[in-house]
Amino acid sequence: MFTCNDMAVGFSSQQLALNQACGRAMQDQALAGQPQWLRDYIRGTQAISDKKDAMLPLLGALVGGAGVRAPGGAISVNPPTQFTSGRAVPNAVTGPAGETFAIPQYGPANLSNTGKGLVYPIPNPASHGLSQRVGSVRVMDPTDSKQNGYVVYQNSNPTNPQAVHPVTGQTMKKSDPYWHIEFGPND
């Protein structure tokens, strides 16, 4: 384990090297649970340059929507509108019975606990045809079993949001088809 007890501000090359090593070690610890593309982006590698447009808004969400200075100098303050995989997040999803549910994208979105999706707060769900009990929508990247990605409507519980039916607001069992609503190929 690397400790930074000896880090100091100074002008010697040894102190500069120690400060840089401490900074890298602290950054590595902070990024340990994040997706590889985000770790690469923050470290400044070129291996992910093709995904930079997808990452800038996500990075903005991670820093609280304060904005991120892009390579060209522009500051991105828009809420993320892309999956962490880079695909655009649709404005709606088709439910199991063929109904359409809105996916309001108010920002700033937060990265999901797994780092594989985005959580958008929904301040006024009724204006989108959703239950007042809906507090957020979690938009998740594709998985092996849900190859187009999926959404989860959640209640407003601040410590442990639960999946709720988007219209009734009732909590559900995992076997309920509205638990994770998969995106269709046309969503």
Biotite code that builds the C-alpha atoms (Angstrom):
import biotite.structure as struc

atoms = struc.array([
    struc.Atom([0.000, 0.000, 0.000], chain_id="A", res_id=1, res_name="MET", atom_name="CA", element="C"),
    struc.Atom([1.321, 3.393, -0.974], chain_id="A", res_id=2, res_name="PHE", atom_name="CA", element="C"),
    struc.Atom([1.059, 6.169, 1.611], chain_id="A", res_id=3, res_name="THR", atom_name="CA", element="C"),
    struc.Atom([1.433, 9.861, 1.007], chain_id="A", res_id=4, res_name="CYS", atom_name="CA", element="C"),
    struc.Atom([2.520, 11.004, 4.465], chain_id="A", res_id=5, res_name="ASN", atom_name="CA", element="C"),
    struc.Atom([5.686, 12.605, 3.080], chain_id="A", res_id=6, res_name="ASP", atom_name="CA", element="C"),
    struc.Atom([3.996, 14.608, 0.328], chain_id="A", res_id=7, res_name="MET", atom_name="CA", element="C"),
    struc.Atom([4.872, 18.292, 0.400], chain_id="A", res_id=8, res_name="ALA", atom_name="CA", element="C"),
    struc.Atom([4.842, 21.358, -1.786], chain_id="A", res_id=9, res_name="VAL", atom_name="CA", element="C"),
    struc.Atom([8.335, 22.102, -2.960], chain_id="A", res_id=10, res_name="GLY", atom_name="CA", element="C"),
    struc.Atom([10.560, 22.789, -5.882], chain_id="A", res_id=11, res_name="PHE", atom_name="CA", element="C"),
    struc.Atom([13.021, 19.900, -5.782], chain_id="A", res_id=12, res_name="SER", atom_name="CA", element="C"),
    struc.Atom([12.740, 17.233, -8.463], chain_id="A", res_id=13, res_name="SER", atom_name="CA", element="C"),
    struc.Atom([12.497, 14.563, -5.757], chain_id="A", res_id=14, res_name="GLN", atom_name="CA", element="C"),
    struc.Atom([9.566, 16.313, -4.086], chain_id="A", res_id=15, res_name="GLN", atom_name="CA", element="C"),
    struc.Atom([7.876, 16.826, -7.451], chain_id="A", res_id=16, res_name="LEU", atom_name="CA", element="C"),
    struc.Atom([8.237, 13.126, -8.286], chain_id="A", res_id=17, res_name="ALA", atom_name="CA", element="C"),
    struc.Atom([6.848, 12.170, -4.864], chain_id="A", res_id=18, res_name="LEU", atom_name="CA", element="C"),
    struc.Atom([3.882, 14.537, -5.269], chain_id="A", res_id=19, res_name="ASN", atom_name="CA", element="C"),
    struc.Atom([3.125, 13.099, -8.708], chain_id="A", res_id=20, res_name="GLN", atom_name="CA", element="C"),
    struc.Atom([3.376, 9.520, -7.429], chain_id="A", res_id=21, res_name="ALA", atom_name="CA", element="C"),
    struc.Atom([1.047, 10.336, -4.533], chain_id="A", res_id=22, res_name="CYS", atom_name="CA", element="C"),
    struc.Atom([-1.441, 11.942, -6.890], chain_id="A", res_id=23, res_name="GLY", atom_name="CA", element="C"),
    struc.Atom([-1.440, 8.906, -9.187], chain_id="A", res_id=24, res_name="ARG", atom_name="CA", element="C"),
    struc.Atom([-1.844, 6.521, -6.238], chain_id="A", res_id=25, res_name="ALA", atom_name="CA", element="C"),
    struc.Atom([-4.775, 8.500, -4.819], chain_id="A", res_id=26, res_name="MET", atom_name="CA", element="C"),
    struc.Atom([-6.388, 8.696, -8.260], chain_id="A", res_id=27, res_name="GLN", atom_name="CA", element="C"),
    struc.Atom([-5.978, 4.935, -8.743], chain_id="A", res_id=28, res_name="ASP", atom_name="CA", element="C"),
    struc.Atom([-7.668, 4.282, -5.394], chain_id="A", res_id=29, res_name="GLN", atom_name="CA", element="C"),
    struc.Atom([-10.540, 6.653, -6.208], chain_id="A", res_id=30, res_name="ALA", atom_name="CA", element="C"),
    struc.Atom([-11.101, 5.070, -9.623], chain_id="A", res_id=31, res_name="LEU", atom_name="CA", element="C"),
    struc.Atom([-10.777, 1.438, -8.538], chain_id="A", res_id=32, res_name="ALA", atom_name="CA", element="C"),
    struc.Atom([-14.507, 0.661, -8.820], chain_id="A", res_id=33, res_name="GLY", atom_name="CA", element="C"),
    struc.Atom([-15.180, 2.674, -11.977], chain_id="A", res_id=34, res_name="GLN", atom_name="CA", element="C"),
    struc.Atom([-15.543, 1.299, -15.528], chain_id="A", res_id=35, res_name="PRO", atom_name="CA", element="C"),
    struc.Atom([-12.301, 0.879, -17.484], chain_id="A", res_id=36, res_name="GLN", atom_name="CA", element="C"),
    struc.Atom([-13.219, 3.518, -20.087], chain_id="A", res_id=37, res_name="TRP", atom_name="CA", element="C"),
    struc.Atom([-13.658, 6.130, -17.342], chain_id="A", res_id=38, res_name="LEU", atom_name="CA", element="C"),
    struc.Atom([-10.351, 5.209, -15.709], chain_id="A", res_id=39, res_name="ARG", atom_name="CA", element="C"),
    struc.Atom([-8.647, 5.489, -19.112], chain_id="A", res_id=40, res_name="ASP", atom_name="CA", element="C"),
    struc.Atom([-10.306, 8.815, -19.840], chain_id="A", res_id=41, res_name="TYR", atom_name="CA", element="C"),
    struc.Atom([-9.306, 10.385, -16.557], chain_id="A", res_id=42, res_name="ILE", atom_name="CA", element="C"),
    struc.Atom([-5.758, 9.110, -16.951], chain_id="A", res_id=43, res_name="ARG", atom_name="CA", element="C"),
    struc.Atom([-5.670, 10.782, -20.354], chain_id="A", res_id=44, res_name="GLY", atom_name="CA", element="C"),
    struc.Atom([-4.964, 7.791, -22.578], chain_id="A", res_id=45, res_name="THR", atom_name="CA", element="C"),
    struc.Atom([-5.741, 7.889, -26.259], chain_id="A", res_id=46, res_name="GLN", atom_name="CA", element="C"),
    struc.Atom([-7.146, 4.351, -26.328], chain_id="A", res_id=47, res_name="ALA", atom_name="CA", element="C"),
    struc.Atom([-10.668, 5.658, -25.986], chain_id="A", res_id=48, res_name="ILE", atom_name="CA", element="C"),
    struc.Atom([-10.658, 8.734, -28.195], chain_id="A", res_id=49, res_name="SER", atom_name="CA", element="C"),
    struc.Atom([-13.532, 7.297, -30.231], chain_id="A", res_id=50, res_name="ASP", atom_name="CA", element="C"),
    struc.Atom([-15.743, 7.395, -27.110], chain_id="A", res_id=51, res_name="LYS", atom_name="CA", element="C"),
    struc.Atom([-14.884, 10.910, -25.940], chain_id="A", res_id=52, res_name="LYS", atom_name="CA", element="C"),
    struc.Atom([-18.249, 12.374, -26.948], chain_id="A", res_id=53, res_name="ASP", atom_name="CA", element="C"),
    struc.Atom([-20.020, 9.784, -24.817], chain_id="A", res_id=54, res_name="ALA", atom_name="CA", element="C"),
    struc.Atom([-17.715, 10.314, -21.862], chain_id="A", res_id=55, res_name="MET", atom_name="CA", element="C"),
    struc.Atom([-17.676, 14.091, -21.489], chain_id="A", res_id=56, res_name="LEU", atom_name="CA", element="C"),
    struc.Atom([-21.336, 14.355, -20.412], chain_id="A", res_id=57, res_name="PRO", atom_name="CA", element="C"),
    struc.Atom([-20.945, 11.358, -18.103], chain_id="A", res_id=58, res_name="LEU", atom_name="CA", element="C"),
    struc.Atom([-17.875, 12.864, -16.519], chain_id="A", res_id=59, res_name="LEU", atom_name="CA", element="C"),
    struc.Atom([-19.894, 16.050, -16.063], chain_id="A", res_id=60, res_name="GLY", atom_name="CA", element="C"),
    struc.Atom([-22.476, 14.061, -14.110], chain_id="A", res_id=61, res_name="ALA", atom_name="CA", element="C"),
    struc.Atom([-19.767, 12.568, -11.909], chain_id="A", res_id=62, res_name="LEU", atom_name="CA", element="C"),
    struc.Atom([-18.573, 16.012, -10.885], chain_id="A", res_id=63, res_name="VAL", atom_name="CA", element="C"),
    struc.Atom([-22.090, 17.126, -10.017], chain_id="A", res_id=64, res_name="GLY", atom_name="CA", element="C"),
    struc.Atom([-23.028, 18.682, -13.334], chain_id="A", res_id=65, res_name="GLY", atom_name="CA", element="C"),
    struc.Atom([-20.470, 21.426, -12.806], chain_id="A", res_id=66, res_name="ALA", atom_name="CA", element="C"),
    struc.Atom([-19.153, 20.918, -16.303], chain_id="A", res_id=67, res_name="GLY", atom_name="CA", element="C"),
    struc.Atom([-16.066, 19.441, -17.838], chain_id="A", res_id=68, res_name="VAL", atom_name="CA", element="C"),
    struc.Atom([-13.588, 21.286, -19.981], chain_id="A", res_id=69, res_name="ARG", atom_name="CA", element="C"),
    struc.Atom([-13.489, 19.508, -23.299], chain_id="A", res_id=70, res_name="ALA", atom_name="CA", element="C"),
    struc.Atom([-10.319, 19.260, -25.391], chain_id="A", res_id=71, res_name="PRO", atom_name="CA", element="C"),
    struc.Atom([-11.443, 22.207, -27.534], chain_id="A", res_id=72, res_name="GLY", atom_name="CA", element="C"),
    struc.Atom([-12.065, 24.396, -24.487], chain_id="A", res_id=73, res_name="GLY", atom_name="CA", element="C"),
    struc.Atom([-15.873, 24.146, -24.438], chain_id="A", res_id=74, res_name="ALA", atom_name="CA", element="C"),
    struc.Atom([-17.555, 23.293, -21.167], chain_id="A", res_id=75, res_name="ILE", atom_name="CA", element="C"),
    struc.Atom([-20.189, 20.544, -21.196], chain_id="A", res_id=76, res_name="SER", atom_name="CA", element="C"),
    struc.Atom([-22.970, 21.106, -18.646], chain_id="A", res_id=77, res_name="VAL", atom_name="CA", element="C"),
    struc.Atom([-25.736, 19.138, -20.334], chain_id="A", res_id=78, res_name="ASN", atom_name="CA", element="C"),
    struc.Atom([-27.158, 16.083, -18.601], chain_id="A", res_id=79, res_name="PRO", atom_name="CA", element="C"),
    struc.Atom([-25.826, 12.861, -20.077], chain_id="A", res_id=80, res_name="PRO", atom_name="CA", element="C"),
    struc.Atom([-28.067, 11.497, -22.804], chain_id="A", res_id=81, res_name="THR", atom_name="CA", element="C"),
    struc.Atom([-26.050, 8.420, -23.663], chain_id="A", res_id=82, res_name="GLN", atom_name="CA", element="C"),
    struc.Atom([-25.582, 5.003, -22.164], chain_id="A", res_id=83, res_name="PHE", atom_name="CA", element="C"),
    struc.Atom([-22.130, 4.495, -20.706], chain_id="A", res_id=84, res_name="THR", atom_name="CA", element="C"),
    struc.Atom([-21.576, 2.373, -23.834], chain_id="A", res_id=85, res_name="SER", atom_name="CA", element="C"),
    struc.Atom([-22.116, 5.477, -25.995], chain_id="A", res_id=86, res_name="GLY", atom_name="CA", element="C"),
    struc.Atom([-25.589, 4.669, -27.395], chain_id="A", res_id=87, res_name="ARG", atom_name="CA", element="C"),
    struc.Atom([-28.168, 7.469, -27.139], chain_id="A", res_id=88, res_name="ALA", atom_name="CA", element="C"),
    struc.Atom([-30.761, 7.078, -24.364], chain_id="A", res_id=89, res_name="VAL", atom_name="CA", element="C"),
    struc.Atom([-34.276, 6.944, -25.882], chain_id="A", res_id=90, res_name="PRO", atom_name="CA", element="C"),
    struc.Atom([-36.991, 9.335, -24.647], chain_id="A", res_id=91, res_name="ASN", atom_name="CA", element="C"),
    struc.Atom([-39.425, 6.454, -24.086], chain_id="A", res_id=92, res_name="ALA", atom_name="CA", element="C"),
    struc.Atom([-39.613, 2.694, -23.614], chain_id="A", res_id=93, res_name="VAL", atom_name="CA", element="C"),
    struc.Atom([-42.300, 0.256, -24.731], chain_id="A", res_id=94, res_name="THR", atom_name="CA", element="C"),
    struc.Atom([-43.742, -1.679, -21.784], chain_id="A", res_id=95, res_name="GLY", atom_name="CA", element="C"),
    struc.Atom([-44.566, -5.394, -21.658], chain_id="A", res_id=96, res_name="PRO", atom_name="CA", element="C"),
    struc.Atom([-48.187, -4.736, -22.717], chain_id="A", res_id=97, res_name="ALA", atom_name="CA", element="C"),
    struc.Atom([-47.207, -2.430, -25.602], chain_id="A", res_id=98, res_name="GLY", atom_name="CA", element="C"),
    struc.Atom([-47.741, 0.808, -23.675], chain_id="A", res_id=99, res_name="GLU", atom_name="CA", element="C"),
    struc.Atom([-45.237, 3.672, -23.880], chain_id="A", res_id=100, res_name="THR", atom_name="CA", element="C"),
    struc.Atom([-43.497, 5.096, -20.808], chain_id="A", res_id=101, res_name="PHE", atom_name="CA", element="C"),
    struc.Atom([-41.563, 8.361, -20.838], chain_id="A", res_id=102, res_name="ALA", atom_name="CA", element="C"),
    struc.Atom([-37.902, 8.461, -19.860], chain_id="A", res_id=103, res_name="ILE", atom_name="CA", element="C"),
    struc.Atom([-37.512, 12.051, -18.609], chain_id="A", res_id=104, res_name="PRO", atom_name="CA", element="C"),
    struc.Atom([-33.852, 13.069, -18.712], chain_id="A", res_id=105, res_name="GLN", atom_name="CA", element="C"),
    struc.Atom([-33.450, 15.791, -16.154], chain_id="A", res_id=106, res_name="TYR", atom_name="CA", element="C"),
    struc.Atom([-29.877, 16.439, -15.194], chain_id="A", res_id=107, res_name="GLY", atom_name="CA", element="C"),
    struc.Atom([-27.533, 15.999, -13.767], chain_id="A", res_id=108, res_name="PRO", atom_name="CA", element="C"),
    struc.Atom([-27.803, 12.242, -13.969], chain_id="A", res_id=109, res_name="ALA", atom_name="CA", element="C"),
    struc.Atom([-25.807, 10.100, -11.584], chain_id="A", res_id=110, res_name="ASN", atom_name="CA", element="C"),
    struc.Atom([-23.821, 7.047, -12.521], chain_id="A", res_id=111, res_name="LEU", atom_name="CA", element="C"),
    struc.Atom([-25.571, 3.914, -11.254], chain_id="A", res_id=112, res_name="SER", atom_name="CA", element="C"),
    struc.Atom([-24.008, 1.996, -8.359], chain_id="A", res_id=113, res_name="ASN", atom_name="CA", element="C"),
    struc.Atom([-22.568, -0.548, -10.789], chain_id="A", res_id=114, res_name="THR", atom_name="CA", element="C"),
    struc.Atom([-21.213, 2.099, -13.142], chain_id="A", res_id=115, res_name="GLY", atom_name="CA", element="C"),
    struc.Atom([-23.148, 0.517, -16.006], chain_id="A", res_id=116, res_name="LYS", atom_name="CA", element="C"),
    struc.Atom([-26.019, 2.946, -16.292], chain_id="A", res_id=117, res_name="GLY", atom_name="CA", element="C"),
    struc.Atom([-27.416, 6.374, -15.454], chain_id="A", res_id=118, res_name="LEU", atom_name="CA", element="C"),
    struc.Atom([-30.007, 7.469, -12.888], chain_id="A", res_id=119, res_name="VAL", atom_name="CA", element="C"),
    struc.Atom([-32.145, 10.476, -13.825], chain_id="A", res_id=120, res_name="TYR", atom_name="CA", element="C"),
    struc.Atom([-34.201, 12.248, -11.143], chain_id="A", res_id=121, res_name="PRO", atom_name="CA", element="C"),
    struc.Atom([-37.843, 12.888, -12.067], chain_id="A", res_id=122, res_name="ILE", atom_name="CA", element="C"),
    struc.Atom([-39.039, 15.986, -10.175], chain_id="A", res_id=123, res_name="PRO", atom_name="CA", element="C"),
    struc.Atom([-42.630, 15.943, -11.514], chain_id="A", res_id=124, res_name="ASN", atom_name="CA", element="C"),
    struc.Atom([-43.453, 12.409, -12.691], chain_id="A", res_id=125, res_name="PRO", atom_name="CA", element="C"),
    struc.Atom([-47.193, 13.065, -13.205], chain_id="A", res_id=126, res_name="ALA", atom_name="CA", element="C"),
    struc.Atom([-46.382, 15.528, -15.995], chain_id="A", res_id=127, res_name="SER", atom_name="CA", element="C"),
    struc.Atom([-44.922, 12.555, -17.890], chain_id="A", res_id=128, res_name="HIS", atom_name="CA", element="C"),
    struc.Atom([-47.825, 10.171, -17.208], chain_id="A", res_id=129, res_name="GLY", atom_name="CA", element="C"),
    struc.Atom([-45.975, 8.419, -14.373], chain_id="A", res_id=130, res_name="LEU", atom_name="CA", element="C"),
    struc.Atom([-47.048, 7.764, -10.784], chain_id="A", res_id=131, res_name="SER", atom_name="CA", element="C"),
    struc.Atom([-46.231, 10.467, -8.215], chain_id="A", res_id=132, res_name="GLN", atom_name="CA", element="C"),
    struc.Atom([-44.358, 7.713, -6.350], chain_id="A", res_id=133, res_name="ARG", atom_name="CA", element="C"),
    struc.Atom([-41.759, 7.512, -9.122], chain_id="A", res_id=134, res_name="VAL", atom_name="CA", element="C"),
    struc.Atom([-38.689, 9.492, -8.078], chain_id="A", res_id=135, res_name="GLY", atom_name="CA", element="C"),
    struc.Atom([-36.136, 8.477, -10.700], chain_id="A", res_id=136, res_name="SER", atom_name="CA", element="C"),
    struc.Atom([-35.501, 6.281, -13.697], chain_id="A", res_id=137, res_name="VAL", atom_name="CA", element="C"),
    struc.Atom([-32.398, 4.127, -13.973], chain_id="A", res_id=138, res_name="ARG", atom_name="CA", element="C"),
    struc.Atom([-31.289, 3.540, -17.578], chain_id="A", res_id=139, res_name="VAL", atom_name="CA", element="C"),
    struc.Atom([-28.976, 0.539, -17.793], chain_id="A", res_id=140, res_name="MET", atom_name="CA", element="C"),
    struc.Atom([-26.520, -0.614, -20.441], chain_id="A", res_id=141, res_name="ASP", atom_name="CA", element="C"),
    struc.Atom([-27.144, -3.807, -22.395], chain_id="A", res_id=142, res_name="PRO", atom_name="CA", element="C"),
    struc.Atom([-26.457, -7.099, -20.629], chain_id="A", res_id=143, res_name="THR", atom_name="CA", element="C"),
    struc.Atom([-26.247, -10.690, -21.824], chain_id="A", res_id=144, res_name="ASP", atom_name="CA", element="C"),
    struc.Atom([-29.921, -11.256, -20.990], chain_id="A", res_id=145, res_name="SER", atom_name="CA", element="C"),
    struc.Atom([-31.199, -7.772, -21.967], chain_id="A", res_id=146, res_name="LYS", atom_name="CA", element="C"),
    struc.Atom([-29.231, -7.021, -25.103], chain_id="A", res_id=147, res_name="GLN", atom_name="CA", element="C"),
    struc.Atom([-30.813, -3.618, -25.808], chain_id="A", res_id=148, res_name="ASN", atom_name="CA", element="C"),
    struc.Atom([-30.474, -2.295, -22.263], chain_id="A", res_id=149, res_name="GLY", atom_name="CA", element="C"),
    struc.Atom([-33.334, -1.683, -19.863], chain_id="A", res_id=150, res_name="TYR", atom_name="CA", element="C"),
    struc.Atom([-34.955, 0.838, -17.529], chain_id="A", res_id=151, res_name="VAL", atom_name="CA", element="C"),
    struc.Atom([-36.043, 0.653, -13.910], chain_id="A", res_id=152, res_name="VAL", atom_name="CA", element="C"),
    struc.Atom([-38.499, 3.172, -12.476], chain_id="A", res_id=153, res_name="TYR", atom_name="CA", element="C"),
    struc.Atom([-37.644, 3.771, -8.803], chain_id="A", res_id=154, res_name="GLN", atom_name="CA", element="C"),
    struc.Atom([-39.289, 5.360, -5.780], chain_id="A", res_id=155, res_name="ASN", atom_name="CA", element="C"),
    struc.Atom([-37.762, 8.320, -3.940], chain_id="A", res_id=156, res_name="SER", atom_name="CA", element="C"),
    struc.Atom([-36.166, 6.366, -1.091], chain_id="A", res_id=157, res_name="ASN", atom_name="CA", element="C"),
    struc.Atom([-32.853, 8.228, -0.670], chain_id="A", res_id=158, res_name="PRO", atom_name="CA", element="C"),
    struc.Atom([-30.849, 5.330, 0.768], chain_id="A", res_id=159, res_name="THR", atom_name="CA", element="C"),
    struc.Atom([-32.267, 2.347, -1.106], chain_id="A", res_id=160, res_name="ASN", atom_name="CA", element="C"),
    struc.Atom([-34.556, 3.187, -4.033], chain_id="A", res_id=161, res_name="PRO", atom_name="CA", element="C"),
    struc.Atom([-36.880, 0.318, -4.932], chain_id="A", res_id=162, res_name="GLN", atom_name="CA", element="C"),
    struc.Atom([-38.240, -0.605, -8.347], chain_id="A", res_id=163, res_name="ALA", atom_name="CA", element="C"),
    struc.Atom([-41.834, 0.552, -8.738], chain_id="A", res_id=164, res_name="VAL", atom_name="CA", element="C"),
    struc.Atom([-44.475, 0.146, -11.440], chain_id="A", res_id=165, res_name="HIS", atom_name="CA", element="C"),
    struc.Atom([-44.313, 3.324, -13.542], chain_id="A", res_id=166, res_name="PRO", atom_name="CA", element="C"),
    struc.Atom([-48.099, 3.911, -13.448], chain_id="A", res_id=167, res_name="VAL", atom_name="CA", element="C"),
    struc.Atom([-49.240, 2.518, -10.079], chain_id="A", res_id=168, res_name="THR", atom_name="CA", element="C"),
    struc.Atom([-46.084, 3.344, -8.116], chain_id="A", res_id=169, res_name="GLY", atom_name="CA", element="C"),
    struc.Atom([-46.323, 0.008, -6.295], chain_id="A", res_id=170, res_name="GLN", atom_name="CA", element="C"),
    struc.Atom([-43.174, -1.933, -5.454], chain_id="A", res_id=171, res_name="THR", atom_name="CA", element="C"),
    struc.Atom([-42.847, -5.203, -7.335], chain_id="A", res_id=172, res_name="MET", atom_name="CA", element="C"),
    struc.Atom([-41.384, -8.666, -7.138], chain_id="A", res_id=173, res_name="LYS", atom_name="CA", element="C"),
    struc.Atom([-38.408, -9.459, -9.362], chain_id="A", res_id=174, res_name="LYS", atom_name="CA", element="C"),
    struc.Atom([-40.667, -11.743, -11.404], chain_id="A", res_id=175, res_name="SER", atom_name="CA", element="C"),
    struc.Atom([-42.903, -8.814, -12.448], chain_id="A", res_id=176, res_name="ASP", atom_name="CA", element="C"),
    struc.Atom([-42.390, -7.909, -16.139], chain_id="A", res_id=177, res_name="PRO", atom_name="CA", element="C"),
    struc.Atom([-42.229, -4.220, -15.144], chain_id="A", res_id=178, res_name="TYR", atom_name="CA", element="C"),
    struc.Atom([-39.301, -4.825, -12.743], chain_id="A", res_id=179, res_name="TRP", atom_name="CA", element="C"),
    struc.Atom([-36.742, -4.242, -15.541], chain_id="A", res_id=180, res_name="HIS", atom_name="CA", element="C"),
    struc.Atom([-38.333, -3.006, -18.756], chain_id="A", res_id=181, res_name="ILE", atom_name="CA", element="C"),
    struc.Atom([-36.115, -3.988, -21.657], chain_id="A", res_id=182, res_name="GLU", atom_name="CA", element="C"),
    struc.Atom([-35.663, -1.643, -24.578], chain_id="A", res_id=183, res_name="PHE", atom_name="CA", element="C"),
    struc.Atom([-36.985, -3.040, -27.816], chain_id="A", res_id=184, res_name="GLY", atom_name="CA", element="C"),
    struc.Atom([-34.997, -2.783, -31.035], chain_id="A", res_id=185, res_name="PRO", atom_name="CA", element="C"),
    struc.Atom([-37.050, 0.288, -32.049], chain_id="A", res_id=186, res_name="ASN", atom_name="CA", element="C"),
    struc.Atom([-36.903, 2.148, -28.709], chain_id="A", res_id=187, res_name="ASP", atom_name="CA", element="C"),
])
